[in-house]
Amino acid sequence: MSFGQQMLFFFSAIGAFNGLLLGIYLLFIKKNRYIPDFFLGLILLTLSIRVGISVCIYFYPDWPRIIPNLGFSALFFTGPALYYFIRSSFLKEQFDLKNAIKSFGILTLVLCGAGLLYLVFPILWDNYFGTFIYGIWTIFIFLSVYDYYIFSEKNTKPDKFILPVLISNIIIFLTYQFISTGWIQVYCAGGSLVFSFVLYANFLVLFNKKHQSTATKEENKYFNKKISDLQADNFVSKLERLMNAEELYKNPNLKLIDLALKMNMSAHQLSQFLNDNLGKSFSTYTNEYRINEACNKIENGSYLKIEEIGYEVGFNSKSTFFSTFKKIKNTTPLLYKQSQTASEPLFQSSNL
């Protein structure tokens, strides 16, 4: 490999490597989960895999033919990830995450079904698999552009980061299409170099700007503005349904982000709602449900021991249960149980 080829390989691969790291960070490492960031991470991850494999195949053409098709398979999810990135960025807490997960499940089954052709009809698979991938990608690119136009008409101040992401994906999509059809004569690795510059430079620069400005706005919003009463009522109803119907509080490992995902909102929004509108922290809110459930079990004469009741309602230690019970009820679980037992004869004698 000549020095020129080595430099081409380096600069072509560095974008894919950076995108891969950022995609992994957004998908698996980032603590404060924001739903659009999840889809942005998926976009980065799928395109990084495709670009990285393209570079490797260009410099190492003797690799098995299944390798480039793995790149195509990753590219299959790029369009849907962009589509749901656009929708979740505009819809925010109204975004239906469960429906998106269901759609990705269906797409995965479709891809697996198409992959079976490799075993049954390998020649047909080789001839049409790429066309199938680009066809799905094309459909979701058009859907993404359409959704951006529709939502922008309704939302006078959309997130400024949405459009650069959309444009970057369109540029990469068109370049891949031109290369695949032979309309432009660009080596795959050279194209990957262009993709890396266009996509990841935009992502790395604009991502930092976006989150710096968003952090400032969200911080001001948190301290200076409460959620509206109407929206708060809706949140209260939804929270009560989740806590009562699914008994989420019984999970001793329940975290703010877990409840926020159930609510289809960010962890920051949920924390703001609990603190500003309900005047409670997340731990206080969940512990009140746990203590109320513990009281119900004691009042109903549960056969469980006191400490067992604590574990049953969601506490992960006896000491935490006792201290929390004392804080909320101003008495200990044992004294509360004794007071309930002592009141039973009085109640019965009053009925005689």
NORRA-V837058 format. One line per field, one symbol per residue. ss: DSSP state (a for helix, b for strand, c for the rest). phi: phi as a letter, one per 30 degrees, with the letter a starting at -180 (. if undefined). burial: + if it has 24 or more other C-alpha atoms within 12 Angstrom, else -. A space follows every 10 residues. Layout:
ss=???
phi=???
burial=???
//
This chain:
ss=ccaaaaaaaa aaaaaaaaaa aaaaaaaaac ccccaaaaaa aaaaaaaaaa aaaaaaaaac cccccaaaaa aaaaaccaaa aaaaaaaaaa aaaaccaaaa aaaaaaaaaa aaaaacaaaa caaaaaaaaa aaaaaaaaaa aaaaaaaaaa aaaaccccca aaaaaaaaaa aaaaaaaaaa accccccaaa aaaaaaaaaa aaaaaaaaaa aaaaaaaaaa aaaaccccaa aaaaaaaaaa aaaaaccaaa cccccaaaaa aaccccaaaa aaaaaaaccc caaaaaaaaa aaaaaaaaac cccccaaaaa aacccccaaa aaaaaaaaac ccaaaaaaaa aaaaaaaaaa cc
phi=.ddddddddd dddddddddd dddddddbce dddbeedddd ddeddddddd dddeddddcb dddedddddd dddddecdde ddeddddddd dhdddcdddd dddddddddd dddddddddc bddddddbdd dddddddded dddddddddd ddddcdbded dddedddedd ddeddddddd didbcbdedd dddddddddd dddddddddd dddddddddd dddcbddedd dddddddddd dddddchddd ddcdbedddd dddhbddddd ddddddccib dddddddddd dddddddddd iedddeddde ddckdcaddd ddddedddci aceddddddd dddddddddd cd
burial=-------++- ++++++++++ ++++-++--- -+++++++++ ++++++++++ +++++++++- -------+++ ++++++++++ ++++++++++ +++-+++--+ ---+--+--- +--++----- --------++ ++++-+++-+ +-+++-++-- +-------+- ++++++-+++ -++-+++--- ------++++ ++++++++++ ++++--+--+ ---------- -----++--- ----+---+- --+----+++ ---+++++++ ++++++++++ ++++-++--- -++-++++++ +++++-+++- -----++-++ ++++++---- ++-++----- -+++-++--- ---------- --
//
